[in-house]
Structures are given as structure tokens and as C-alpha cells.
């Protein structure tokens, strides 16, 4: 695998992983870097003219200006908006890490850099059956990537970030930084959350994104330095 990559996870579901992933890919490409996108598993696709469309992939590609078929950026795609392990089980599909590794490798051959987006929060289950348990950290470690943690800027984020960071550390994951989504620089609580999260975890908040932002405020050197 010649490309350098980063894995985007979050403190929970609907925190903004796809939104932040889109801004990361967009920013990299604006810097003139050949950056692609990959999502191992996606639940909750939508239908258009009777066809299932992987909306998360479509959003990232459209935001970043990548002319790629969304289906080429995802390995496991399910209509039901439930955890990948449950969606797969209900469709009679067995999620395999080897297949994710192969898809990632094949896709990354087209790019110098890759943003890989997880599903749900850091403990999201991909497979839970009698023969094997696969949680999100198993996927991250199989791809040998460092993680960016996306968190909400508001109430409760200190607790959710600390739990996510501590769990990630126990699983031996390399935490590259935190990005606050829905961040309001004029809200004293949001400002304090950023200070306390950095102090309590020892992990830097590498960027903050306000609602509706279409750009990521980070330097080229800092951003590229996240990719390994």
C-alpha cells in the first residue's frame, strides 16, 4: 500500500464523521494532493429510482469534487440504518476483514493519500457471531492506520471524548488528533470544552468546525502530517 492514509472515527453516531471526512478530502485536494476516500461499511443507504445509493460516499465525493462512482468507495453497503453487524446478519452477509483490506488496497493504488471513514463510534461492531467478533478497532488495526476522533463541540463532549480516547488507547490505536464539529467559538462552554479535552487527554484538538462550514482551517503541513 503506497498511499498514506488516516482513519476518521467519532465519539458516537451522527456526530459528523462523513461531514468532516468530506472536508478533509476537499482540503487535501485543494492543496493539490491526490486524495481519495474509502468507507469499509455503510448502513442506511437511500433509494433513488429503485436503486440503492450510498449517500455518505456520494456526499464526500460531491463535496470534494471527486468524479468517482460512490459504490467504488465502499465494501459493505446496507439499506437498513442499523449497526453493520446487524445489517449484515439480516441480509445473510458475513463481513470479513480480509475483504476490507483487499478493497482498501485496490482503491488506494489510485491515490497518494486516503481518508478512511468508520461507522458509528469507536466500538462499532462489524461482526458478532459464534465464530468471530469484529469491532471497529479490529478494522483500524488491520489497515494499520492512525485515527482522528470527531466530537461534538457542545454539552457532554468532555465525557464522550475521554471515554473514546481511553478505549482507543486500551486497544493500542494511534490517536492523531481530535476535531470538534458544530463548534461555536463564541460559546464559553465550547471554548472550555476544547481546553479541558486537550488537558485531560493529552490529545490536541487539531481543528474546529462550525455549523455550515465548508472549509477546514488547518495548514497544509499540519494536515499532511496526519497521514501515515
C-alpha positions in Angstrom: 0.0 0.0 0.0 1.8 3.1 -1.2 -0.7 5.7 -0.2 -0.6 7.5 3.1 -3.9 7.4 5.0 -5.9 8.5 8.1 -8.9 6.9 9.7 -11.8 9.1 10.8 -13.9 7.8 13.8 -16.1 9.6 16.3 -17.4 9.6 19.9 -20.8 8.2 18.6 -23.3 8.0 15.8 -24.4 11.2 13.9 -21.5 13.3 15.3 -20.4 14.3 11.8 -17.8 11.8 10.6 -18.9 12.0 7.0 -19.1 15.8 7.1 -15.5 16.0 8.5 -14.3 13.3 6.1 -15.6 15.3 3.2 -13.8 18.5 4.4 -10.6 16.6 4.9 -10.6 15.1 1.4 -11.7 18.5 -0.1 -8.9 20.3 1.7 -6.3 17.9 0.6 -7.4 18.2 -3.0 -7.4 22.0 -2.7 -3.8 21.7 -1.6 -3.2 19.9 -4.9 -2.8 16.5 -3.4 -4.3 13.3 -4.9 -6.5 12.3 -2.0 -9.3 9.6 -2.2 -11.9 8.3 0.2 -13.0 4.9 1.4 -15.6 3.6 3.8 -15.5 -0.1 4.8 -19.1 -0.5 5.8 -22.2 1.8 5.3 -25.6 1.3 6.8 -28.6 3.4 5.9 -28.3 4.0 2.2 -31.2 5.6 0.3 -33.1 4.6 -2.7 -33.2 6.6 -5.9 -35.3 5.3 -8.9 -35.3 1.9 -7.1 -31.5 1.8 -6.8 -29.7 1.9 -3.5 -27.3 4.8 -3.3 -24.5 5.0 -0.7 -25.3 8.5 0.4 -22.3 9.1 2.7 -19.9 8.2 -0.1 -21.9 10.4 -2.5 -21.7 13.4 -0.2 -18.0 13.1 0.4 -17.3 12.7 -3.4 -19.5 15.6 -4.3 -18.1 17.9 -1.6 -14.5 17.1 -2.6 -15.2 17.2 -6.3 -14.2 13.6 -6.9 -15.7 12.1 -10.1 -15.9 8.6 -8.8 -18.8 6.1 -8.5 -19.8 6.0 -4.9 -20.1 2.2 -5.0 -16.3 2.1 -5.7 -15.6 3.7 -2.3 -17.5 1.2 0.0 -17.1 -2.6 0.6 -20.3 -3.4 2.5 -23.4 -1.4 1.8 -26.8 -2.0 3.6 -30.2 -0.3 3.4 -31.2 -0.6 7.0 -29.8 2.1 9.3 -28.5 -0.2 12.0 -25.1 -1.3 13.1 -23.1 -3.1 10.4 -23.1 -6.4 12.3 -26.9 -6.4 12.4 -27.5 -5.1 8.9 -25.1 -7.8 7.5 -26.7 -10.5 9.6 -30.2 -9.6 8.4 -29.0 -9.8 4.8 -27.1 -13.0 5.2 -23.8 -11.3 4.6 -20.6 -12.2 6.5 -18.2 -9.2 7.0 -14.6 -10.2 6.5 -11.6 -8.1 7.4 -9.6 -9.7 4.5 -12.1 -8.3 2.0 -11.9 -4.8 3.6 -8.1 -5.0 3.4 -8.3 -6.0 -0.3 -10.7 -3.3 -1.2 -8.7 -0.7 0.6 -5.5 -1.8 -1.1 -7.0 -1.8 -4.5 -8.6 1.6 -4.1 -5.5 3.2 -2.5 -3.5 2.3 -5.6 -5.3 5.2 -7.4 -4.3 7.8 -4.8 -1.3 9.2 -2.9 -3.5 9.9 0.2 -6.6 8.3 1.6 -9.3 9.3 4.1 -10.9 6.2 5.5 -14.2 6.7 7.4 -15.5 4.4 10.1 -19.1 3.6 11.1 -20.8 4.7 14.3 -18.5 5.2 17.3 -15.2 3.7 18.3 -16.7 0.4 19.5 -19.0 -0.1 16.5 -19.5 -3.8 15.8 -18.9 -5.1 12.3 -19.4 -8.8 13.1 -20.8 -10.6 16.1 -21.4 -14.3 15.6 -20.3 -17.6 17.1 -17.2 -17.8 15.0 -15.8 -14.3 15.2 -16.1 -10.8 16.8 -15.0 -7.8 14.7 -15.2 -4.3 16.3 -14.2 -1.1 14.6 -10.7 -1.1 16.3 -10.0 -4.5 14.6 -10.7 -2.9 11.2 -8.5 0.1 12.0 -5.6 -2.1 13.2 -6.0 -4.4 10.2 -5.5 -1.3 8.0 -2.7 -0.1 10.3 -3.9 3.5 10.4 -3.9 6.3 13.0 -7.2 7.9 14.0 -8.8 11.3 14.1 -11.7 11.5 16.6 -14.6 13.6 15.6 -16.5 15.0 18.6 -19.4 17.5 19.1 -18.3 20.9 20.5 -21.2 21.1 23.0 -22.5 19.7 26.2 -21.3 16.2 27.2 -18.3 16.1 24.9 -15.8 16.0 27.7 -17.2 12.7 28.9 -17.6 11.2 25.4 -14.2 12.2 24.3 -12.4 10.9 27.4 -14.2 7.6 27.1 -13.4 7.3 23.4 -9.7 8.3 23.9 -9.2 5.9 26.8 -10.9 3.0 24.9 -8.8 3.7 21.8 -5.6 3.7 23.9 -6.5 0.3 25.5 -6.9 -1.1 22.0 -3.5 0.2 21.0 -4.7 2.8 18.5 -2.6 5.7 17.5 -4.6 8.9 18.1 -3.6 11.7 15.8 -5.9 14.4 17.0 -9.5 15.5 17.7 -11.8 17.6 15.5 -14.7 19.4 17.2 -17.8 19.6 15.0 -20.7 22.1 15.5 -18.2 24.3 17.3 -19.1 27.9 18.4 -16.1 30.0 19.2 -18.4 32.5 20.9 -19.9 29.9 23.3 -17.9 29.9 26.5 -18.8 26.2 27.1 -17.5 25.1 23.7 -14.2 27.1 24.3 -13.8 25.5 27.8 -14.6 22.0 26.3 -11.7 22.4 23.9 -9.3 23.4 26.7 -10.4 20.7 29.1 -10.3 17.9 26.5 -6.8 18.7 25.5 -5.7 18.9 29.1 -7.4 15.7 30.3 -6.5 13.6 27.3 -3.2 15.0 26.2 -4.5 14.9 22.6 -4.6 18.1 20.5 -7.8 19.5 19.0 -6.4 19.9 15.5 -9.3 21.8 14.1 -12.8 23.1 14.9 -15.7 23.2 12.5 -18.7 25.5 12.9 -22.2 24.5 11.7 -22.3 25.1 7.9 -18.6 25.5 7.4 -17.4 24.4 4.0 -13.7 24.6 4.8 -11.3 23.2 7.3 -9.0 25.7 9.0 -5.7 23.8 9.1 -2.3 24.3 7.4 -1.0 22.1 4.6 1.9 20.9 6.7 -0.3 20.1 9.7 -2.9 18.3 7.6 -0.4 16.2 5.6 1.4 15.3 8.7 -1.6 13.4 9.9 -1.4 10.9 7.1 0.8 7.8 7.7 
